[in-house]
Amino acid sequence: MNPSMLLELKSKVQNFLSAHPKFFSFIGVVGKQGIREGSIIEIKVTSPDGTEYTTNLRLSAEDLELLELFKNFKQS
């Protein structure tokens, strides 16, 4: 990945964090309480027309590493 793409990614993540500050606060609280390997995260999306999409994922050790990177990325 080239440096300009990393800068763009950092900018996009910072914009996301600014627009949705409760998201990472929620992850932080849940992380302290119980996100660990084997935890299941469920995501539900409701489109403007009311259609619902739901999925879930079971967290692996690698997923937790990525979440930790995001947490550290937020602080930089």
C-alpha positions as CSV (number, residue, x, y, z in Angstrom):
1,M,0.0,0.0,0.0
2,N,1.5,3.3,-1.0
3,P,1.8,6.2,1.5
4,S,-0.9,8.4,-0.2
5,M,-3.4,5.6,0.2
6,L,-2.5,5.3,3.9
7,L,-3.1,9.0,4.3
8,E,-6.4,8.8,2.5
9,L,-7.4,5.8,4.7
10,K,-6.5,7.7,7.9
11,S,-8.5,10.7,6.7
12,K,-11.5,8.5,5.9
13,V,-11.3,6.8,9.3
14,Q,-11.0,10.1,11.1
15,N,-14.1,11.4,9.2
16,F,-16.0,8.3,10.2
17,L,-15.0,8.7,13.8
18,S,-16.1,12.3,13.7
19,A,-19.5,11.5,12.1
20,H,-20.2,8.5,14.4
21,P,-18.5,9.1,17.7
22,K,-20.9,6.7,19.6
23,F,-19.8,3.7,17.4
24,F,-16.3,3.4,18.8
25,S,-17.4,4.4,22.3
26,F,-19.8,1.5,22.1
27,I,-17.1,-0.8,20.9
28,G,-14.8,0.4,23.7
29,V,-17.4,-0.3,26.4
30,V,-18.3,-3.7,24.9
31,G,-14.6,-4.5,24.5
32,K,-14.0,-3.9,28.2
33,Q,-17.0,-6.1,29.1
34,G,-16.8,-9.0,26.7
35,I,-15.4,-8.8,23.2
36,R,-13.0,-11.8,23.0
37,E,-12.2,-14.6,20.6
38,G,-15.4,-16.5,19.8
39,S,-17.7,-13.5,20.4
40,I,-20.4,-13.0,17.8
41,I,-21.1,-9.6,16.3
42,E,-24.5,-9.1,14.6
43,I,-25.0,-6.3,12.2
44,K,-28.5,-5.2,11.0
45,V,-28.9,-2.6,8.2
46,T,-32.3,-1.1,7.4
47,S,-32.5,0.7,4.0
48,P,-34.6,3.8,3.6
49,D,-37.3,1.7,2.0
50,G,-37.5,-0.5,5.1
51,T,-35.7,-3.5,3.7
52,E,-33.6,-5.2,6.4
53,Y,-30.3,-7.1,6.0
54,T,-28.8,-8.9,8.9
55,T,-25.5,-10.9,9.2
56,N,-23.2,-11.9,12.0
57,L,-19.6,-12.9,12.4
58,R,-17.7,-14.9,15.0
59,L,-14.5,-13.1,16.0
60,S,-11.2,-14.8,15.6
61,A,-7.9,-13.8,17.2
62,E,-6.9,-12.0,13.9
63,D,-10.2,-10.0,14.0
64,L,-9.4,-8.9,17.6
65,E,-5.9,-7.7,16.4
66,L,-7.6,-5.7,13.7
67,L,-10.0,-4.1,16.2
68,E,-7.0,-3.2,18.4
69,L,-5.3,-1.6,15.4
70,F,-8.4,0.5,14.8
71,K,-8.4,1.5,18.5
72,N,-4.8,2.5,18.3
73,F,-5.4,4.3,15.0
74,K,-8.1,6.4,16.6
75,Q,-5.7,7.6,19.2
76,S,-3.0,8.7,16.7
